[in-house]
């Protein structure tokens, strides 16, 4: 069953922008549902269509579980707020702008970007070996996971160049001593990426805490599994959409994120 609530934009808002606002608000709430928040200190963004390179990010201070389409702030790649009819949100986390603008400027293929500070994500980011291929979830990222060294709170715009360089052509990156970062060609894909990366980190922390010797599959098995995840693009995107529609049912009801 698909979640098919009709999306009616407020007066003066482009329907395409409003649809993205609704999906992005849903992604914020799903991140909260799966306990991947850090109070108000992480951020998710989505690129808007058009030549202006505008993107949406959260109104700094709004909790993820209460995010609405109208709470999202439209900004340009320089951090300037773009006036939007009926929208009053105006606070943007500077560190969030630095990280997300870096990706949106350099990777037009990535429409949505998710950054988290979960306990498991930070723990793996602090481990010298990084993410180990000890779970099926982790093997999704085998050979296509980047790392970026910690430089302090991401307030220095000069860091954007290094973030982009370290990400390369991958869609997922561990920010050392900091957290996780993923991108997706669509919002459903970004959700799928952060869900699997977070679960992989949770499994690793639990396995290491057990104190027993770890079983690491042979390299050829890891490569084969990664290739299975990286199936035909059309089938992969259809799968992400199916998972997304299932996830939306978790947050339907109560205060509507589409407002």
Secondary structure, 3 states (H helix, E strand, C coil): CCCCCCCCCCCCCCHHHHHHHHHHHHHHHHHHHCCCCCCCCCEEEEECCCCCCCEEEECCCCCHHHCCHHHEEEECCCCCECCCCCCCCCCCCHHHHHHHHHHHHHCCCCCEEEEECCHHHHHHHCCCCCCCCCCHHHHCCCCCEEEECCCCCCCCCCHHHHHHHHHCCCCEEEECCCEEEEEECCHHHHHHHHHHHHHHHHHHHHHHHHCCCCCCCCHHHHHHHHHHHCCCHHHHHHHHHHHHHHHHHHHCCCCCCCC
